[in-house]
Amino acid sequence: MNDFLHNYADMPKKRQAAQFLVANLPPADRAGLSAAELAENLDYALLARESTPWGKNVSWTDFLHYVLPHRVSQEKAISWRKNFYNEILPLVSECSSMEEAVLAVNRWCFSKTGFKSTQRWDQNPLMTINRGWGRCEEAVILTVSALRSVGIPARQAMVPAWQHSNDNHTWTEVQVDGKWHYIESANPDYGLDHAWFSGSVRKAPLVMSYAYGDAASPDYPILGRSFGCTLINTTARYAPVSKTEILVTDSNGKPVPKTRIFFSVLNYASFRPVASKTTDAEGKTAITLGPGSVLISAAQKNKSAYAGSIWIPGEQTERTPLILRLQANNKPEGVISFRFSYKDTLNLKTPPKNSEGAQKAEFDSIKKQRLQKLEGMMKAAETASPENAGAIAKAGLNTPQIQRAIANCPTRNRSSLIKLISIMPPADLLTITTDELIEIARLSDLAREQAEAAGLNYTDQIFTEYVLNPRIMYEQQSSWRKLMHEKFNLAKTGKLKKLLKKIELFNTEISTIQRGSLGNSLTPEKVLDTRKASSLTEICIFNTALLRSAGIPARYLDEQGWIEFHDGKNWQPFYPQIPGQTGNKNATEQSKSFYSPWRNIQFKLPYFESKKRNPQYFKDFSVSKLIDKSRFHIIEKTVQGKMDPKSKAWELSTPRGEYYLISVQRNKNNEPTINVHKIGK
């Protein structure tokens, strides 16, 4: 970072911009970006400011927060700005207004990508172009980056969870002549402040916009600040709002300061936290929310409080102030009805799409040109390697790298390479190089040979899934295997127990660092290099990578918070946070429950007995845990079971412990009645 800052020692304006960029760099970017990459981002951001008609009209403050930033969300940071500037500037150079330029950029994004669900980790803008599609957040990353590349302030906005349906949505906010507007990302069907969600967002419980750095917000309240990021509560831009005041007290009515309060929306048959606030010295806090219902909860030590808050515009002038009285052994059980429907006087109607009617042929042509590139790659894969064409073509425009890997891979590693390509997610195949693919196959085979020499043997299936596989969780792809294998391998230590002790010792040297809402997690090789991590998840992913690089099968149990490794006979626990407890299944109360026989739960959902369709996990009911007695977290993996199709009775199995069965019944307006029932303990 010092090298980067030194470049601008004699240029006050550029030095200020460089200092701002560095001061707010997420840990992964601080560890992974070079001075040259940061310099290219800064220089081309300033070039766009100087070379566009609107550039200098953007305030310096807005330039820093919404044009200069090198990233949008939690994608892997890459160098995109120079290429985008060179390709997009000619498209906007003849635009007569800033608004016209915005629409031209959005049209360019549409020519590069379409909408399709992908994976849980974010693609960077070049990945989305190479793949030809992305989900809404990836379209935002592409669109915001493209707008910033030509000096137009842009940021991400999102509803973290809908209440009238499941899931969420995110879109692009763009500043035109000093005023913020919204557009649907990479979709020029509508103009400014019109999109398919214009009506839906009128029921949003919360909308938040992201700013890089510590930003001020004269028009909207600050929702929260984390390292390098400001969350702005822009709900009032989209929906009617009411300020909610909350007081937290103890059981005797005495205010409790510095207590974290969570605001949760019913989404996917569980309560999903969408925001949190901390009480002041008087035990008070406040938040501005849209219409509808939220669960408000707080906890301190073994005491907790829960309350529903409902505001229906037209029926109430404002939300009722709440007092959360913390009580010992408080359980959030019972039945509650949430509402959100109201008579919307604006009743926004979605205008006709540009892709329909007279412009349909033009839009179809743009889409066809994009798809033809991907189809060309598929045909090339079928010609070069017919038996592997399906797997190869997942790489989109990166397909040639995969083909070259197959052609150049040593014969002894070819089988592992083919397996590797077949199991890798498309998002990882989009950016991996020929050399990286061959290296993974070669080092995995070598590590297995070293493991066998040390007496550790396992099946080919275990090798493929838990040694060869470079994907651990939802981390960004990186090349960690070579560096880790050089420092941790069974050829040096000779025995499995000795290597595990070495890894345990290394874990004690890892220190905790702060990470905000922006930026991806530190990659395994960066944790190894810096001996720093921002979360237990980063440490567990790092340890899983270490074990796999040494030829030891490993998997991360994210819902439990530890790792399992295969000792040649069975899966054994490895606790990065608890040295000396490797293999001990009774190390903690949670591990003891997990490794003991699981408890069975039988139940029926009466609401579905008269319905044709069967109840679905996630959508109609869930098993959730209380985290820190203050917020629910839906269980995805640590639950097993099935339904009897005749009786529609469910039988689920979970580890012993306290869980909550949450079921949802929605009325004709899709408003839910929620039944929360404690199971266990």
C-alpha positions as CSV (number, residue, x, y, z in Angstrom):
1,M,0.0,0.0,0.0
2,N,2.9,2.4,0.7
3,D,4.1,1.9,-2.9
4,F,0.7,2.8,-4.2
5,L,0.4,5.9,-2.0
6,H,4.0,7.0,-2.9
7,N,3.0,7.2,-6.6
8,Y,1.0,10.3,-5.8
9,A,3.2,12.1,-3.2
10,D,3.4,15.2,-5.3
11,M,-0.2,15.2,-6.6
12,P,-2.5,16.4,-3.7
13,K,-5.8,15.5,-5.4
14,K,-4.7,12.1,-6.5
15,R,-3.1,11.4,-3.1
16,Q,-6.4,12.3,-1.4
17,A,-8.2,9.8,-3.6
18,A,-5.5,7.1,-3.1
19,Q,-5.6,7.6,0.7
20,F,-9.4,7.3,0.7
21,L,-9.3,4.1,-1.4
22,V,-6.7,2.5,0.9
23,A,-8.3,3.6,4.2
24,N,-11.4,1.6,3.3
25,L,-9.9,-1.4,1.6
26,P,-11.5,-4.7,2.7
27,P,-8.9,-7.1,4.2
28,A,-9.0,-9.4,1.1
29,D,-8.2,-6.5,-1.2
30,R,-5.5,-5.2,1.1
31,A,-3.8,-8.6,1.0
32,G,-4.6,-9.4,-2.7
33,L,-4.5,-6.3,-4.8
34,S,-1.2,-4.9,-6.1
35,A,-0.1,-1.3,-6.2
36,A,-0.4,-1.5,-10.1
37,E,-4.0,-2.7,-9.9
38,L,-5.0,0.0,-7.5
39,A,-3.2,2.7,-9.6
40,E,-5.0,1.6,-12.7
41,N,-8.3,1.9,-10.9
42,L,-7.6,5.3,-9.6
43,D,-6.0,6.7,-12.8
44,Y,-8.9,5.6,-15.0
45,A,-11.5,6.8,-12.5
46,L,-9.9,10.3,-12.7
47,L,-9.5,10.0,-16.5
48,A,-13.3,9.4,-16.7
49,R,-13.9,12.4,-14.5
50,E,-11.8,14.6,-16.9
51,S,-13.0,13.1,-20.2
52,T,-16.8,13.1,-19.8
53,P,-19.1,16.1,-20.0
54,W,-20.6,15.2,-16.6
55,G,-17.5,14.1,-14.8
56,K,-16.4,17.4,-13.2
57,N,-20.0,18.2,-12.3
58,V,-20.0,15.2,-9.9
59,S,-19.0,16.5,-6.4
60,W,-15.7,15.3,-5.2
61,T,-17.3,13.6,-2.2
62,D,-19.7,11.6,-4.5
63,F,-16.8,10.8,-6.8
64,L,-14.9,9.2,-3.9
65,H,-17.8,7.2,-2.6
66,Y,-19.6,6.2,-5.9
67,V,-17.1,6.5,-8.8
68,L,-13.7,5.7,-7.5
69,P,-14.4,2.4,-5.7
70,H,-12.9,-0.7,-7.3
71,R,-15.7,-3.0,-6.0
72,V,-19.5,-3.1,-5.6
73,S,-20.3,-6.0,-3.3
74,Q,-18.6,-9.2,-2.2
75,E,-17.2,-10.2,-5.6
76,K,-13.5,-10.9,-6.0
77,A,-11.7,-7.7,-6.8
78,I,-10.2,-7.6,-10.3
79,S,-8.9,-5.0,-12.8
80,W,-12.0,-4.1,-14.9
81,R,-11.9,-0.3,-15.2
82,K,-9.4,0.2,-18.1
83,N,-11.2,-2.3,-20.4
84,F,-14.6,-1.0,-19.5
85,Y,-13.6,2.7,-20.1
86,N,-12.1,1.9,-23.5
87,E,-15.1,0.0,-24.7
88,I,-17.9,2.1,-23.1
89,L,-16.6,5.7,-23.6
90,P,-17.2,5.7,-27.3
91,L,-20.8,4.6,-26.7
92,V,-21.5,7.6,-24.4
93,S,-19.3,10.2,-26.0
94,E,-22.1,11.4,-28.3
95,C,-24.9,11.2,-25.7
96,S,-26.6,14.6,-25.2
97,S,-27.3,14.1,-21.5
98,M,-26.2,12.2,-18.5
99,E,-29.6,10.3,-18.5
100,E,-29.0,9.2,-22.1
101,A,-25.5,8.0,-21.1
102,V,-27.0,5.9,-18.2
103,L,-29.4,4.2,-20.6
104,A,-26.7,3.6,-23.1
105,V,-24.5,1.9,-20.5
106,N,-27.4,-0.2,-19.2
107,R,-28.0,-1.3,-22.8
108,W,-24.3,-2.3,-23.2
109,C,-24.6,-4.4,-20.0
110,F,-27.7,-6.1,-21.5
111,S,-25.6,-7.0,-24.6
112,K,-23.2,-8.8,-22.3
113,T,-25.4,-10.7,-19.9
114,G,-28.9,-12.0,-19.1
115,F,-30.6,-13.1,-15.9
116,K,-30.3,-16.6,-14.5
117,S,-29.7,-17.9,-11.0
118,T,-26.1,-18.9,-10.4
119,Q,-24.4,-19.7,-7.0
120,R,-24.2,-18.2,-3.6
121,W,-20.9,-16.4,-4.0
122,D,-20.7,-13.3,-6.3
123,Q,-19.3,-13.3,-9.8
124,N,-17.0,-10.3,-10.7
125,P,-18.1,-8.3,-13.7
126,L,-15.8,-10.1,-16.2
127,M,-17.0,-13.5,-15.0
128,T,-20.6,-12.4,-15.7
129,I,-19.6,-11.4,-19.2
130,N,-17.8,-14.6,-19.8
131,R,-20.7,-16.7,-18.5
132,G,-23.3,-14.7,-20.4
133,W,-25.7,-14.5,-17.4
134,G,-25.8,-13.8,-13.7
135,R,-28.3,-13.4,-10.9
136,C,-29.6,-9.9,-9.8
137,E,-26.6,-9.0,-7.6
138,E,-24.2,-10.0,-10.3
139,A,-26.0,-7.8,-12.8
140,V,-25.7,-5.0,-10.3
141,I,-21.9,-5.6,-10.0
142,L,-21.6,-5.4,-13.8
143,T,-23.9,-2.4,-14.2
144,V,-22.4,-0.3,-11.3
145,S,-18.9,-1.0,-12.6
146,A,-19.8,-0.1,-16.1
147,L,-21.4,3.2,-15.0
148,R,-18.4,4.1,-12.8
149,S,-16.0,3.4,-15.6
150,V,-17.4,6.5,-17.5
151,G,-17.6,8.7,-14.4
152,I,-21.3,8.2,-13.5
153,P,-21.9,7.7,-9.7
154,A,-23.6,4.4,-9.0
155,R,-24.2,2.1,-6.1
156,Q,-26.0,-1.1,-5.1
157,A,-29.5,-0.9,-3.4
158,M,-31.4,-3.9,-2.1
159,V,-34.4,-5.3,-0.2
160,P,-32.6,-7.8,2.0
161,A,-35.8,-9.9,2.3
162,W,-39.3,-9.4,0.9
163,Q,-42.3,-10.0,3.1
164,H,-44.9,-10.5,0.4
165,S,-42.9,-13.4,-1.1
166,N,-39.6,-15.3,-0.5
167,D,-36.1,-14.3,-1.5
168,N,-34.8,-10.7,-2.0
169,H,-33.8,-8.4,-4.8
170,T,-31.0,-5.9,-5.5
171,W,-30.7,-3.2,-8.2
172,T,-28.6,-0.3,-9.3
173,E,-29.0,3.3,-8.1
174,V,-27.5,5.9,-10.3
175,Q,-26.9,9.6,-9.8
176,V,-28.0,11.9,-12.7
177,D,-27.3,15.6,-12.4
178,G,-27.0,15.3,-8.6
179,K,-30.2,13.3,-8.0
180,W,-30.4,9.6,-7.3
181,H,-32.6,7.3,-9.5
182,Y,-33.0,3.5,-9.8
183,I,-32.8,1.2,-12.8
184,E,-33.1,-2.5,-13.3
185,S,-29.5,-3.7,-13.8
186,A,-28.5,-4.9,-17.3
187,N,-32.1,-4.6,-18.4
188,P,-33.1,-1.6,-20.5
189,D,-36.7,-2.6,-20.6
190,Y,-37.6,0.5,-18.6
191,G,-36.0,3.9,-18.1
192,L,-35.1,5.7,-14.9
193,D,-37.3,4.9,-11.8
194,H,-39.3,2.2,-13.6
195,A,-38.7,-1.5,-13.2
196,W,-40.6,-4.7,-12.8
197,F,-40.3,-4.3,-9.0
198,S,-41.7,-0.7,-8.9
199,G,-44.9,-2.0,-7.4
200,S,-43.5,-4.7,-5.2
201,V,-41.0,-2.3,-3.5
202,R,-43.9,-0.3,-2.2
203,K,-44.4,-3.1,0.3
204,A,-40.7,-3.4,1.2
205,P,-40.0,-3.6,4.9
206,L,-36.5,-2.1,4.3
207,V,-34.4,-0.8,1.5
208,M,-30.7,-0.1,2.0
209,S,-28.0,1.4,-0.3
210,Y,-24.3,0.8,-0.1
211,A,-21.6,3.5,0.0
212,Y,-17.8,2.8,-0.1
213,G,-16.2,4.4,3.0
214,D,-17.7,6.5,5.7
215,A,-20.4,8.4,3.9
216,A,-22.8,11.2,4.9
217,S,-26.5,11.0,3.9
218,P,-28.4,14.3,4.0
219,D,-31.6,12.8,2.6
220,Y,-31.9,9.4,4.3
221,P,-30.9,8.0,7.7
222,I,-27.8,5.9,8.2
223,L,-28.7,2.3,8.9
224,G,-25.3,1.3,10.0
225,R,-21.5,1.6,9.5
226,S,-19.0,-1.2,9.2
227,F,-15.4,-1.2,8.2
228,G,-15.1,0.5,4.8
229,C,-18.8,0.7,4.2
230,T,-21.9,2.8,5.0
231,L,-25.4,1.3,4.8
232,I,-28.0,4.0,4.0
233,N,-31.6,3.4,4.8
234,T,-33.3,4.6,1.6
235,T,-36.7,2.9,2.2
236,A,-38.4,6.3,2.1
237,R,-37.2,6.6,-1.5
238,Y,-39.4,3.7,-2.5
239,A,-42.2,3.1,0.0
240,P,-44.2,4.8,2.8
241,V,-42.2,4.7,6.0
242,S,-42.6,5.2,9.8
243,K,-39.9,5.7,12.4
244,T,-40.0,3.0,15.1
245,E,-38.7,3.7,18.6
246,I,-37.5,0.9,20.9
247,L,-36.6,0.9,24.5
248,V,-34.9,-2.1,26.1
249,T,-35.2,-2.7,29.8
250,D,-34.4,-5.3,32.3
251,S,-37.1,-7.3,34.2
252,N,-37.4,-4.4,36.6
253,G,-37.9,-1.7,34.0
254,K,-34.4,-0.3,34.1
255,P,-33.0,0.7,30.7
256,V,-30.3,-1.5,29.3
257,P,-27.6,0.2,27.2
258,K,-25.4,-1.3,24.5
259,T,-27.9,-4.0,23.6
260,R,-28.1,-5.2,20.0
261,I,-31.6,-5.3,18.6
262,F,-32.5,-7.4,15.5
263,F,-35.2,-6.7,13.0
264,S,-36.4,-9.8,11.1
265,V,-38.8,-10.4,8.3
266,L,-40.7,-13.7,7.6
267,N,-39.0,-15.1,4.6
268,Y,-38.6,-18.7,3.5
269,A,-40.6,-20.0,6.5
270,S,-38.2,-18.5,9.0
271,F,-37.4,-15.0,10.5
272,R,-34.6,-13.5,8.5
273,P,-32.7,-10.6,10.1
274,V,-32.6,-7.6,7.8
275,A,-31.0,-5.0,10.1
276,S,-29.7,-4.5,13.6
277,K,-29.3,-1.5,15.9
278,T,-27.6,-1.0,19.3
279,T,-29.2,0.9,22.2
280,D,-27.7,4.1,23.5
281,A,-26.8,5.0,27.0
282,E,-30.5,5.3,27.8
283,G,-31.4,1.9,26.4
284,K,-33.1,3.5,23.3
285,T,-32.7,3.2,19.6
286,A,-34.9,3.9,16.5
287,I,-35.2,2.7,12.9
288,T,-37.2,3.8,9.9
289,L,-39.1,0.9,8.3
290,G,-41.6,0.5,5.5
291,P,-45.1,-0.9,5.8
292,G,-45.9,-4.3,7.2
293,S,-44.5,-6.5,9.9
294,V,-41.2,-7.3,11.5
295,L,-40.1,-9.3,14.5
296,I,-38.0,-7.2,16.9
297,S,-35.7,-9.1,19.3
298,A,-32.9,-8.5,21.7
299,A,-30.9,-10.5,24.2
300,Q,-28.2,-10.0,26.8
301,K,-26.6,-13.0,28.5
302,N,-29.4,-15.5,29.3
303,K,-32.2,-12.9,29.0
304,S,-34.2,-12.1,25.9
305,A,-37.2,-10.3,24.5
306,Y,-39.3,-10.6,21.4
307,A,-42.1,-8.5,19.9
308,G,-44.0,-8.1,16.7
309,S,-44.3,-4.7,15.1
310,I,-47.0,-4.0,12.5
311,W,-47.7,-0.8,10.6
312,I,-50.4,-0.6,7.9
313,P,-50.5,2.9,6.2
314,G,-54.1,4.3,6.2
315,E,-55.0,2.4,9.4
316,Q,-52.2,3.7,11.7
317,T,-50.4,7.0,11.5
318,E,-47.2,5.5,12.7
319,R,-45.6,2.5,14.3
320,T,-46.3,2.0,18.0
321,P,-43.2,2.6,20.2
322,L,-42.0,-0.7,21.7
323,I,-40.6,-1.7,25.1
324,L,-38.5,-4.9,25.0
325,R,-38.3,-6.2,28.6
326,L,-35.5,-8.8,28.9
327,Q,-36.6,-11.9,30.7
328,A,-34.8,-15.0,31.8
329,N,-35.7,-18.3,30.0
330,N,-37.9,-16.4,27.5
331,K,-38.9,-18.5,24.5
332,P,-40.3,-17.0,21.3
333,E,-43.2,-19.5,20.9
334,G,-46.8,-19.1,19.8
335,V,-48.9,-17.9,16.8
336,I,-48.6,-14.5,15.2
337,S,-50.3,-13.0,12.1
338,F,-48.2,-10.7,10.0
339,R,-49.8,-8.1,7.7
340,F,-48.4,-5.9,5.0
341,S,-51.3,-5.3,2.5
342,Y,-52.5,-1.7,2.4
343,K,-54.4,0.6,0.0
344,D,-51.6,2.1,-2.0
345,T,-52.7,5.5,-3.3
346,L,-49.9,5.6,-5.8
347,N,-50.7,2.2,-7.2
348,L,-47.7,2.3,-9.5
349,K,-48.3,0.5,-12.8
350,T,-45.4,-1.0,-14.7
351,P,-45.1,0.5,-18.2
352,P,-44.8,-1.6,-21.3
353,K,-41.4,-3.2,-21.9
354,N,-39.0,-1.8,-24.5
355,S,-38.4,-5.4,-25.5
356,E,-42.0,-5.7,-26.7
357,G,-43.7,-4.2,-29.6
358,A,-41.7,-2.2,-32.2
359,Q,-38.3,-2.7,-30.4
360,K,-38.7,-6.5,-29.8
361,A,-36.7,-7.5,-32.9
362,E,-33.8,-5.2,-31.9
363,F,-33.7,-6.6,-28.3
364,D,-33.9,-10.2,-29.6
365,S,-31.0,-9.5,-31.9
366,I,-28.8,-8.2,-29.1
367,K,-29.6,-11.3,-27.0
368,K,-29.0,-13.6,-29.9
369,Q,-25.6,-12.2,-30.6
370,R,-24.6,-12.7,-26.9
371,L,-25.9,-16.3,-26.9
372,Q,-24.2,-17.1,-30.2
373,K,-20.8,-16.6,-28.6
374,L,-21.6,-19.2,-26.0
375,E,-23.1,-21.6,-28.5
376,G,-19.8,-21.3,-30.5
377,M,-17.9,-22.4,-27.5
378,M,-20.1,-25.4,-26.9
379,K,-19.6,-26.5,-30.6
380,A,-15.9,-26.1,-30.2
381,A,-16.0,-28.3,-27.0
382,E,-18.0,-30.9,-28.8
383,T,-15.5,-31.1,-31.6
384,A,-12.4,-31.1,-29.5
385,S,-13.6,-33.4,-26.7
386,P,-17.0,-34.9,-27.3
387,E,-17.0,-37.1,-24.2
388,N,-16.3,-34.1,-21.9
389,A,-18.2,-31.4,-23.9
390,G,-20.9,-30.8,-21.3
391,A,-18.5,-30.2,-18.5
392,I,-16.1,-28.1,-20.6
393,A,-18.8,-25.8,-21.9
394,K,-19.8,-24.8,-18.4
395,A,-16.8,-22.4,-18.6
396,G,-18.6,-20.1,-21.1
397,L,-16.1,-17.9,-22.9
398,N,-13.3,-19.4,-20.8
399,T,-13.8,-22.8,-22.6
400,P,-10.5,-22.6,-24.5
401,Q,-8.5,-22.6,-21.2
402,I,-10.3,-25.9,-20.3
403,Q,-9.6,-27.4,-23.7
404,R,-5.9,-26.6,-23.5
405,A,-5.7,-28.1,-20.0
406,I,-7.0,-31.4,-21.3
407,A,-4.7,-31.3,-24.3
408,N,-1.6,-30.4,-22.3
409,C,-2.1,-32.4,-19.0
410,P,0.4,-35.2,-18.4
411,T,-1.1,-38.6,-19.0
412,R,-0.7,-39.7,-15.4
413,N,-2.8,-36.8,-14.1
414,R,-5.4,-36.8,-16.9
415,S,-8.0,-38.9,-15.1
416,S,-7.9,-36.5,-12.1
417,L,-8.1,-33.5,-14.4
418,I,-11.3,-34.8,-16.1
419,K,-12.9,-35.5,-12.7
420,L,-11.9,-32.0,-11.5
421,I,-13.5,-30.4,-14.5
422,S,-16.7,-32.4,-14.0
423,I,-17.2,-31.4,-10.4
424,M,-16.2,-27.7,-10.6
425,P,-19.0,-25.2,-10.5
426,P,-19.4,-23.1,-13.6
427,A,-18.4,-19.9,-11.7
428,D,-15.0,-21.5,-10.9
429,L,-14.5,-22.7,-14.5
430,L,-15.1,-19.1,-15.7
431,T,-11.8,-17.8,-14.4
432,I,-9.4,-20.7,-13.9
433,T,-6.4,-21.0,-16.2
434,T,-4.9,-24.0,-18.0
435,D,-1.9,-24.0,-15.7
436,E,-4.1,-23.8,-12.6
437,L,-6.2,-26.8,-13.6
438,I,-3.2,-28.9,-14.4
439,E,-1.5,-27.9,-11.1
440,I,-4.6,-28.9,-9.0
441,A,-4.7,-32.3,-10.7
442,R,-0.9,-32.9,-10.4
443,L,-0.6,-31.8,-6.8
444,S,-3.7,-33.7,-5.7
445,D,-2.3,-36.9,-7.2
446,L,1.0,-36.2,-5.5
447,A,-0.6,-35.5,-2.1
448,R,-2.6,-38.7,-2.3
449,E,0.6,-40.7,-3.1
450,Q,2.3,-39.1,-0.1
451,A,-0.7,-39.9,2.1
452,E,-0.7,-43.5,1.0
453,A,3.0,-43.7,1.8
454,A,2.1,-42.4,5.3
455,G,-0.5,-45.1,5.7
456,L,-3.6,-43.1,4.9
457,N,-5.8,-44.8,2.3
458,Y,-9.3,-43.8,1.0
459,T,-11.6,-44.4,-1.9
460,D,-11.5,-42.7,-5.3
461,Q,-14.9,-41.1,-4.4
462,I,-13.6,-39.6,-1.2
463,F,-10.4,-38.4,-3.1
464,T,-12.5,-36.6,-5.7
465,E,-14.9,-34.9,-3.4
466,Y,-12.7,-34.1,-0.5
467,V,-9.1,-33.8,-1.8
468,L,-9.2,-33.0,-5.4
469,N,-12.2,-30.6,-5.1
470,P,-11.0,-27.0,-4.7
471,R,-14.4,-25.8,-3.7
472,I,-15.0,-25.8,0.0
473,M,-17.9,-23.4,0.7
474,Y,-18.9,-20.1,-0.8
475,E,-15.5,-18.6,-0.8
476,Q,-14.0,-16.9,-3.9
477,Q,-11.9,-19.2,-6.0
478,S,-8.1,-18.9,-5.5
479,S,-4.9,-20.9,-6.1
480,W,-4.1,-22.1,-2.7
481,R,-2.9,-25.7,-3.2
482,K,0.8,-25.2,-4.3
483,L,1.8,-22.9,-1.4
484,M,0.0,-25.0,1.2
485,H,1.4,-28.2,-0.1
486,E,4.9,-26.9,0.1
487,K,4.5,-26.0,3.8
488,F,2.2,-28.8,5.0
489,N,2.5,-32.3,3.6
490,L,2.9,-35.9,4.8
491,A,6.2,-36.4,3.0
492,K,7.8,-34.0,5.6
493,T,5.9,-35.0,8.7
494,G,5.5,-38.7,8.0
495,K,2.5,-39.2,10.3
496,L,-1.0,-37.9,10.2
497,K,-1.1,-37.0,13.9
498,K,2.1,-35.0,13.6
499,L,0.8,-33.0,10.7
500,L,-2.5,-32.3,12.5
501,K,-0.5,-31.0,15.5
502,K,1.5,-28.7,13.2
503,I,-1.7,-27.3,11.8
504,E,-3.2,-26.8,15.3
505,L,-0.1,-24.9,16.3
506,F,-0.4,-22.7,13.3
507,N,-4.0,-21.9,14.1
508,T,-2.9,-20.4,17.5
509,E,-0.9,-17.8,15.5
510,I,-3.9,-16.5,13.5
511,S,-5.1,-13.1,14.8
512,T,-8.6,-11.6,14.2
513,I,-9.1,-8.6,11.9
514,Q,-12.1,-6.4,11.2
515,R,-14.2,-6.9,8.0
516,G,-17.1,-4.9,6.8
517,S,-20.1,-5.5,4.5
518,L,-18.0,-5.0,1.3
519,G,-15.3,-7.4,0.1
520,N,-14.9,-11.1,-0.1
521,S,-13.4,-13.3,2.6
522,L,-9.7,-13.7,2.9
523,T,-8.6,-16.6,0.7
524,P,-6.9,-19.6,2.2
525,E,-3.5,-18.7,0.9
526,K,-3.9,-15.1,2.2
527,V,-4.7,-16.5,5.7
528,L,-1.6,-18.6,5.4
529,D,0.5,-15.6,4.3
530,T,-0.8,-13.0,6.7
531,R,-1.8,-15.2,9.7
532,K,-5.0,-13.2,9.9
533,A,-8.7,-14.0,9.5
534,S,-11.9,-12.1,10.1
535,S,-14.2,-15.0,11.1
536,L,-14.3,-18.6,12.2
537,T,-15.6,-19.4,8.7
538,E,-12.4,-18.1,7.1
539,I,-10.3,-20.1,9.5
540,C,-12.3,-23.3,8.8
541,I,-12.1,-22.9,5.1
542,F,-8.4,-22.2,5.5
543,N,-7.9,-25.4,7.5
544,T,-10.0,-27.5,5.1
545,A,-7.8,-26.3,2.2
546,L,-4.6,-27.1,4.3
547,L,-5.8,-30.6,4.9
548,R,-6.8,-31.2,1.3
549,S,-3.5,-29.8,0.0
550,A,-1.7,-32.5,2.1
551,G,-3.9,-35.3,0.7
552,I,-6.0,-35.6,3.8
553,P,-9.8,-35.7,2.9
554,A,-11.6,-32.8,4.7
555,R,-14.9,-31.1,4.7
556,Y,-16.3,-28.0,6.5
557,L,-19.4,-28.5,8.7
558,D,-20.5,-24.8,8.5
559,E,-23.6,-25.3,10.6
560,Q,-21.5,-26.8,13.3
561,G,-18.4,-24.6,13.2
562,W,-15.7,-27.3,12.8
563,I,-14.1,-29.5,10.2
564,E,-14.1,-33.3,9.7
565,F,-11.1,-35.2,8.2
566,H,-11.0,-38.8,7.1
567,D,-8.5,-41.0,8.9
568,G,-8.7,-43.9,6.4
569,K,-11.6,-45.5,8.2
570,N,-14.0,-42.8,9.6
571,W,-14.7,-39.1,9.6
572,Q,-13.2,-37.4,12.7
573,P,-13.7,-33.9,14.0
574,F,-11.0,-31.2,13.8
575,Y,-11.6,-28.0,15.8
576,P,-9.5,-25.1,14.6
577,Q,-10.7,-23.0,17.5
578,I,-10.0,-25.7,20.2
579,P,-6.4,-27.0,20.1
580,G,-5.8,-30.4,21.5
581,Q,-9.3,-31.8,20.9
582,T,-8.8,-33.4,17.5
583,G,-10.8,-36.5,17.2
584,N,-12.8,-35.9,20.4
585,K,-16.4,-36.1,19.6
586,N,-17.3,-34.9,23.1
587,A,-15.2,-31.8,22.9
588,T,-18.2,-29.5,23.3
589,E,-21.9,-29.8,24.1
590,Q,-22.7,-29.2,20.4
591,S,-20.3,-31.8,19.1
592,K,-21.5,-34.3,21.7
593,S,-25.1,-33.8,20.4
594,F,-24.0,-33.9,16.8
595,Y,-22.2,-37.2,17.1
596,S,-24.8,-38.8,19.4
597,P,-27.9,-40.5,17.9
598,W,-30.2,-37.8,16.5
599,R,-33.7,-37.1,17.7
600,N,-36.7,-37.8,15.6
601,I,-39.6,-35.3,15.3
602,Q,-43.0,-36.3,13.9
603,F,-45.6,-33.7,13.0
604,K,-48.4,-32.7,10.6
605,L,-49.3,-29.4,9.2
606,P,-53.2,-29.3,9.4
607,Y,-53.4,-26.4,6.9
608,F,-52.2,-28.8,4.1
609,E,-54.5,-31.7,4.8
610,S,-57.1,-30.2,2.4
611,K,-54.6,-28.9,-0.1
612,K,-53.5,-30.6,-3.3
613,R,-49.9,-29.8,-3.0
614,N,-47.6,-31.1,-0.3
615,P,-45.9,-28.8,2.3
616,Q,-42.3,-28.0,1.3
617,Y,-39.3,-27.4,3.6
618,F,-38.1,-23.8,3.4
619,K,-41.2,-22.5,1.7
620,D,-43.9,-23.8,4.2
621,F,-42.0,-24.8,7.3
622,S,-38.5,-24.9,8.6
623,V,-36.4,-26.0,11.6
624,S,-34.5,-23.0,12.9
625,K,-32.1,-22.3,15.7
626,L,-31.9,-19.3,17.9
627,I,-28.5,-17.6,17.6
628,D,-27.3,-15.9,20.8
629,K,-31.0,-16.1,21.9
630,S,-31.8,-13.1,19.7
631,R,-32.2,-14.1,16.1
632,F,-33.4,-17.2,14.1
633,H,-31.3,-19.1,11.6
634,I,-32.8,-21.7,9.3
635,I,-31.1,-25.1,9.3
636,E,-30.3,-26.3,5.8
637,K,-27.9,-29.3,6.2
638,T,-28.2,-30.6,9.8
639,V,-31.7,-31.9,9.3
640,Q,-32.9,-35.0,7.5
641,G,-36.3,-36.4,6.9
642,K,-39.2,-37.1,4.6
643,M,-43.0,-37.0,4.4
644,D,-45.5,-39.8,4.2
645,P,-47.3,-39.0,0.9
646,K,-50.5,-40.6,2.1
647,S,-50.9,-39.0,5.6
648,K,-48.8,-36.0,4.8
649,A,-47.1,-36.6,8.1
650,W,-43.4,-35.5,8.4
651,E,-40.6,-37.2,10.3
652,L,-37.5,-35.2,10.7
653,S,-34.2,-36.0,12.4
654,T,-31.9,-33.4,14.0
655,P,-29.1,-33.4,16.5
656,R,-30.3,-33.0,20.1
657,G,-30.6,-29.5,21.2
658,E,-33.0,-26.6,21.1
659,Y,-34.7,-25.9,17.8
660,Y,-37.9,-24.2,16.6
661,L,-40.4,-25.6,14.1
662,I,-41.7,-22.7,12.2
663,S,-44.7,-23.2,9.9
664,V,-46.4,-20.6,7.7
665,Q,-50.0,-20.4,6.4
666,R,-50.6,-17.5,3.9
667,N,-54.0,-15.9,3.2
668,K,-55.3,-14.7,-0.2
669,N,-53.1,-11.6,0.1
670,N,-50.1,-13.8,0.8
671,E,-50.0,-12.5,4.4
672,P,-48.6,-15.1,6.8
673,T,-49.9,-16.6,10.0
674,I,-46.8,-18.0,11.7
675,N,-46.7,-20.9,14.2
676,V,-43.5,-21.1,16.2
677,H,-43.1,-24.3,18.3
678,K,-40.0,-25.1,20.4
679,I,-38.7,-28.7,20.0
680,G,-36.0,-30.2,22.1
681,K,-34.6,-29.4,25.6
